[in-house]
Amino acid sequence: LFHNFHILSLSSYAYYLFFCSLGLTTSLVMFFKYGVYWMFLFTLFTVLFISFIWGKDISMEGLSGYHNFYVMDGFKFGVLLFIFSEFMFFFSIFWTFFDAALVPVHDLGEMWSPFGMHLVNPFGVPLLNTIILLSSGVSVTWAHYSLLSNKSCINSLFLTVVLAVYFTGIQLMEYSEASFSMSDSVFGSIFYLSTGFHGIHVLCGGLFLFFNLIRMLKNHFNYNHHLGFEFAILYWHFVDVVWLFLFVFVYWWSY
């Protein structure tokens, strides 16, 4: 039955994802406190696997014709609310950062960054990551315009996914070589909180783009109907903008 409402079918994916997400946060605490990482990797894999399967079913709904223009408008509104919630999340992190940076306490030497900390040079690895992420924004825009022109966008979208993986690898290398940890003053806590959560968003955005690349290879999209791809592009540009603020304030200004 086709109608102008998006009535969800009975699905257990929400329950699975809820319990796996709960396990993910619990295992993350275990990893931070005791260094047990295999539980975190297992629950992370289950979250990603269930998300992939759930996304596959949603894609099949669209290919079956259930996602008409009324339903698509609801999806757009939901994604905008999601992006706004992400904006408020990073806004709270930057609020914490500026609260500590503009009025440094006596324990930090009444200066920002804290006295005695050897920070990451912003014109080294962070600048390289900025170039990588901005290049990925250009390549995903190139892919979008190619699709709108009814041309192949496989190469440019694949390049974007590769750049996302490259960014994640460089970020992990930066963490391994940093001279301070999350427990080293408020700066260390905010640094790893902000860049770490941004790295998680890059990982999720890269997987979202990879999922769309698979759909592109299966000819699920055309120049007139590619809403899922547009959502991935919007999310990726949001990740780009957040990184620019991180680079300017957390890396450059603090340095």
Buried (B, 14 or more C-beta within 10 A) or exposed (E): EEEEEBEEEEEEBEEBBEEBBEBBEEBBEBBEEEEEEEBBEBBBEBBBEBBEEBBEEBBEBBEEEBBBEEBBEEBBEEBEEBBEEBEEEBEEBBEBBEEBBEEBEEEBBEEBBBEEBEBBEBEEBBBBBBEBBBBBBBBBBBBBEBBEEEEEBEEBBBBBBBBBEBBBEBBEEBBEEBEBEBEBBBBBBBBBBBBEBBBEBBBBBBBBBBBBBEBBEEEBBEEEEBBBBBBBBBBBBBBBEBBEBBBEBBBBEBE
